[in-house]
Amino acid sequence: MDLSLGTSSAEQRSLDTWERLRARARDGVPDPELEAAYVHFGRYLMISGSRGSLPLALQGLWLDGNDPDWMGDYHTDINIQMNYWMADRTGLSPCFDALTDYCLAQLPSWTDLTRRLFNDPRNRYRNSTGQNAGWTVAISTNPHGGGGWWWHPAGNAWLCTTLWEHYEQTGSREHLKKIYPLLKGACEFWAARLLTTTLPGTSKEVLIADSDWSPEHGPLDAKGITYAQELVWALFGHYCTAAAELRTDTGYAATIASLRRRLYLPQVSATTGWLEEWMSPDNLGETAHRHLSPLVGLFPGDRIRPDGSTPADLVTGATALLTARGMESFGWANAWRGLCWARLKNAENAYQLVVNNLRPSTGGCNGTAPNLFDIYEVERGRGIFQIDANFGTPAAMMEMLLYSRPGHIELLPALPDAWAASGFVAGVAARGGFEVELRWRDGKPTRARIHSVGGRTTTVAYGGVSRTVTLPPGASVTLKDFAR
């Protein structure tokens, strides 16, 4: 993998890292070589911390004592997922295996705990149906099989979505076989949990998630929250595709497909104009909250797309909600915002969030330390290193250069002015089983090499023009003329 986002000035190159960070924040002048170095630093952390080991947790390997904040555990409502969004996008697919191995090793414990404890009367999120099956997780987990804080019902779907995307990036049938029990067990959990309700003012019956919390704010016992509905919709679709690919469980896959067709899909509020976070037109939480839980259908999901395939009101509602969340937050929250703005093809907003995370951290405030660690201000005057933004920010930068889903690759969907003069990226995975090398000048691609690592057919798009590429596994094609 290699990356260039342009050339920095001789004056910028003459400064050490800390002075470059300070100059970037003070002068507002892009420093593309520093920004590319931030991606490579994220890759260094991934290579150092996720090979033949436990997956990277809140601080990875880099603890300054034995009493880290939040016990250095695995948070399943954004943090561990964000840690691994970068791996495939920056040519480090083998580093993803630590997360897969962890989930597989934990599955027996997660299944046992769910069976014995999820429907315990003390669990505020127990199933109203009285049924219980499969597995789910708590908001935090640890390598010894335990969980902490509260139950996190939709956490199983989000972990499965992360594992599934690695399959889409690599096309590895071996990986798909490994994760199939996780996918199926998560579906079994939701088949036992979903409730039937009638939409107000209609006779239409839909399936909704039982009482849950939209991480990490608002009412604690809302039904049909957008976060759960989107993740379960994605989970069911992935499971059905996996069962078909592996030619197994045809009958059960048909049952899950039937449930998926009946799922309630979130709408835009007539009151706020935002995509609803709860099954309510009202804003029941904090407008500028750090989490983007209701936007999981935009990123990491694909239900909401600004390409004309999604109803325009959903795109508008998602954009309005993201705008309301604001551009100022903690490192990992800025990274998630950047990823969402990249999906919406708003290059300058996405870039501004990268710049926000590169602000120098002084006195424990949010920003970047002299060694490029991301600092998270947990309370006024006290900041800690938390690793997820060091992975999420590079993931956002890669998403600005390349968007993909199975069957579709888009070049430079959110290229900011700061990087437009010239650049290249190589060794980037694209969903559908391809790898991409891309060069650009004056804001337009000049050359794209598409290599199949298992994929066969995809479209390659730029500026409203697309070409169909068909390749046998192991073959490549180079595209050069992108003029309309």
N, C-alpha and C positions, 0 to 999 in steps of 0.2 A: 504494500500500500504506500502511496506517496501523495503529496498534496502541496500545491502552491496556490495561494490566494492573491498573489501579486507581489510587488517589490517594495520594501520599506526604504526609507531614506538613509543616507549615510549617517546623518545625525542620530536617527533612531537606533541604528545598528551600534553606534558608539556607546550607548547607555547600557547599564546592567538591567536585569529583569525588573527589579523594583522601581528603578527610575523610569523605565519604559512604561510600566503600568501607571505611574504617577503622571507622566507626560501625556499618555493617551487620555486619561481622565481630565487633566487640566486643559489641554489644548483642543481636544475634540478632533484631532487629526488621525485618520485610520492608520493602523500599523499592521498591515496584512501578514508580515512574517511572524510577528508576535502572536497574532490570532491563529495562524497555522501551527505555531509551536504549541499552543494550548491544546489543539487536537492531538498532537503527538505526545504531549505529556499525559493526556487521558489514556492513550494507548499504552504508555509505559506503565501506568498504574494498573491497567487491566492485565497486561502481560505479567507483571510482578505478582499480582494478587489472585489470579484465577486460572491456574494451571495445575491439574491434578490435586485439587484442594477443595476445601469448603468454598462456597460462593462468597463474593464480597458483601460484607454487611455495611452498617452505617459509616464506619470509619475504615473498612477494609483491614489491612494489616497494621495500619499506622496509628497505634494507640500510644498515649503518653502516660498510661497508668492502667491499673486493673479495675478502675471504677468509671468506665466511660458513660456518658449520658445515654439514657435508654438502654443501658447494659450492652450496648454495641450489638443489638439483636437484628433480626430480619423483620422489617416492617413490610406488611403485605398490601398496604393501601397506596403505595406509589414507589417507595424507596428501593426495594430489591428489584422491582421491574425496571425502573429507570437505570439502575446500575448496568443492565444488560441490553438496553436499546442500542448502545454504541457498538457492541462487539461485532456483529455482522456488517454494520454500516462502515466500519473502518478496517475491514480485512482481518478480523480476529475471531472468526467463527469457532475455532477450537477452544477458545477461552469461554465460550458459552456453556460448554459441557459441564462445568462445575455446578451451574444452576440446575441443569437437567438431572444430574446425579443426586443432588441434594433432594429434589422433589421426589425422585423415585425411592430414595432411602427412607424418606419420611412418610411415604404413602401408607405403610401398615399402621404406623402410630396415628396419623391423621384420621385414618378410617376407624380405628378403634376408639379414639377420643370422641369422634363424631357420633358413633353408635352409642357410646355409654353416656355422654354428657350433653350433647347438643339439645336434646329435648328436656333437660333438667329444668324444673320450675324456676330455678334461679337465673336461667338464661333469658334475658328480655327478648332475645331474637329467636326463641324456639319456634318450631313449626306449629302454626295453628291447626294444620291438618291432622296433627297427632302422628303423622307418618315420619319416618326417618330412614335415610339410606345414603350410600356413597360416602363422600368425605368433604369436609371444608376445613378452614383454618381460623386461627385467631388473628387479630391485627398484628401481633408480633409472634414469631416462632423462634426456636433455637435448635441447635444440632442434636439435642438430646431427646427430641420428640415432643417437647412441651410447647405450650402456647401461653400468651399473656395478654393483658389489657382486657378487651372484650372479644367475643366471637365476631368474625368478619365473614358473613355468609358469601358475599360476592368475591371474596379473596380467591376462592378456588377457580372461578371463571377467569379472573385476571391473570393468575399464574398460568393457567392453560393457554390463554391468548398469547402470552409471552413465549411459551414453549412452542406454540403453533407458528408464530411468526418466524422463529428460527428454522422450522421445517420449510416454510415458504422461501426463505432466503437461500437455503442450501439444497433443497430438494432431496434431502437424505431420507431414504426409505427406512434405514436402520433407526434413525431418530424418531420417525413416525411410529414405528413399532414399539419403541420404548415408551413413548408418551401416551400411547393409546389407552392403557388402563387408567391413567390420570384423567384423560378426557371423558372416558365412559363413567368413571366414578363420580366426577363432578356433575355430569348429566343426571345420574341417578339421584344425587342430592337434590337437584332442582326439580326433577319430576315429582319428588315427594313434597316439595315446599311450595310450589306455585299455587296461588289462589284464583278462583274464578270470580269475576265481578262484572257488573253491567255498567257500561259507560253512562254517565249522567245524561239524561235527555234523549237516550236512545234505547234500543232493545239489543244492542250489540254486546255480546259477552266476550271478554278478553281475559288473558292470564296475566297476573301481576305478582311481583315479589312480595313476600310477607314482610312484616315490620322490620325496618332496618334504619341505618344512619348513613346519611350522605357525608362521607369523610371530608373534613372532621368538624362539622358544624351543623346547626339547624336542629330540628326535632329529632329525638332519639328513637322514635317508633313510627316512622312514616311508611306507608305501603306504596309500592309501585314507584320507588325512587328511580330517577333516570339512570343513575350509576349502575344499579343492578339490572335494569331492563336492557340496557345496551350491552353489558358484559354477557348476560345470559343469551341474548339474541346471537351474539358473535360465537359464544361457546357452542350452542346448538348447531350452528352452521358449520363450524370447524369439525365437530364430531361427525356429522353426516358425511362430510367430504372424506374424512379419515376412514370411516367404515367402508365407504365405496372404494377408496383407493386400496385398502387392505382386503377387500372382498370378504367382510365378516359382519356378523350381527345385522343382517339385512332387516329383519323384523323390528329390532329395537331402534335402528336408525330411522325407520319409517315412523315409529312412535314419536321419536324426538323431533322429526321434521314436522309432524302434525302439531306438536306443542309449539314449535317455533312460529308456525303460521298464525297461531292464536295469541301470541305475545302482544301486549300493549307496547306500542312504540311512542316515545315521548313526542310532544307537540310544542309549538311556540305559544307562549302566554300572550293572551290578548291584553293583559294588564301591563306587563313590563316590556313586551316585545322581545324577550329573551327566550331561548330554549328553556323549557321548564326544568328545574332541578328536582322538584318534588311533583307529585301528581296533583298540582295545584297551580292556579295562575299567579299566586302570590310569591314574593320573595320571602322565604322563611328563615333566611340565614344572613350571613355577612356578605355584603355586596362585593368587597374586594378581598375575599378570603383567599388564602394561599393555594388551596386545592382547586383543581379544575374537574372535580368528580363528574359533573354532568356532561363534560365534553369528551368523555372517553370514546364516544362514537365518531369524533373528529380525529383525535389522536389519543391512543394508538390505533383506534378503530378506523373503519373506512365507510361506515354507513352514510356519513355526511361528507359530501365531496363538492367542491366548487367547480365542477366540470360539466354541469348541465344534466348529470345523471341523477341528481338529488333534487327534490322540490326546492325551488328558490327560497321559499319562506324558512325552511330549515337552515339553509346556509346563512341567511340573513339573521335568524334568531341566534344561531351559534356565534356569529360574528359580534352581535350586540352583547351577548353574555360575556364573551372574551374581552370585549372593550370595557365593560363594566368592572371586570376583575382588576383592571389596571395594569400598568407596566412596571410597578415597583413592588418587589417582594423579596423573599429569601432566594438563595442561589438555585435550589432545585425547582422552586416554583417559577422563577424566571425562565429556567431551561424548558419547563413544560409549556409555558406561554410561548416561548420561541418556536417550539415544535408545532404548536397549534397555528401560529401566524404563518409559519412556512407552509403548512397544509392549505391555508387560505390564500397562499401566493402573495402575501404581503411582505415583500422582502425587507423593507426598511424597518418595520416593526420587529420582525424576527431578528434583524441585525442589532437593533437598539437593545434588545434583551441580552444578546451576547455581550455587547459593550457594557451593559449594567453589571453583568457578572464579573467583568474584568476590572471594575473599579478597585483601587487598592483598599484593603481592609486595614483600618487603623483603630486602635482602641477597642478591638473586638467587634467592630461593625461588620455588616454583611459585605462580602466582596472577596477579593483574591489576595492571599498572603504572598510574601516575597518568593516563596518556593512554588507558587501557583496552586497551592491547596485552596479549596473554597472554604470560606469561613462563614459560619451560620451564627448569627447573634441570637442566642437563646434567651438572654435577658440583657437589659441595658448595661453596657460596659463589659459584658462577658460573651465572647465568641468561642466556638469550638470548630474544629475541622469536621466536616461531614462530606463524604466522598461523592454522593450521588450527583451533585452539580458538575463535578469534574468529568462525569460520564454523560450526563444529560445535555450539557452545553455543546460538546462535540457532536452528539447525535443531532441536535438542532442544526448545527452548521452543515452536516452532511445532508440533512433533509432539505436544506435550502438549495443544495446543488443537484439533488437527485430525488425524485419521488418514484415509488414503484408499488405496484400491487400485481398479483398474478395476471399475466397477460398484458401488462401495460407498464411502460417506463417513460417518465417525463424528464427531460433534460432541463436543468437550470430553472426550476419552477419559481424560485424566490431568490434570485441572484441580486445582492444589494449593490448599490453604486460603488461602495468601497472596494469591492472585489471585481468589478466589471471589466477593468482594463485588459487583464489577461490572467490566465491561471490554468491549472489542470488538477485532476484527481484520478488516481488509478487504484484498482483493487477493491472497489466498492461493490458489495453484494446488492443485487436487485431481486425483489421477491418474484418468484416464478422459476428460480433456478438459473440466474444469470449473474455475470460479473461485468462491471462497466469500467472503462477508461475513457475519460472525457477531457477535452481541451476547449478553451474558449478565448475569444478576443473581442473587445468592444461590446461586451454583454451578450455575445452570441456564440453558440458552439461552432467550432471549426472542424472537430474530428471526434467521433465516438466509436470506440471499439467495444462490441458486444460479444462476450464469450459465454458459451453455455457450460454450466456446471451440472447439468441435468435437465434444464428446461429445453423446450423445443420451439415454441412459437410465442412471440410477444410483439406488441406494437411499440415503436419508439417515437415519441412525440416531442415537438418543440414548436412554440408559436402557432398553434392551431393546425400544424401539419404533422401527419403521422405516417410511418412506414411499417409494414409488417415484415418481421424478421423470422425466418424459420431455419433452425440449425439442429444438427445432430449433437448429442452430448459430446463435449470436448472441442467443438469447432467454434470459430470466431468469424465475425464480419465487421468491416470498418465502414462507417458512414461518414461522408464528408460534406455533402451539399445540403444545407438546411435552409436555403432561401425559399421563400414562398413563391 
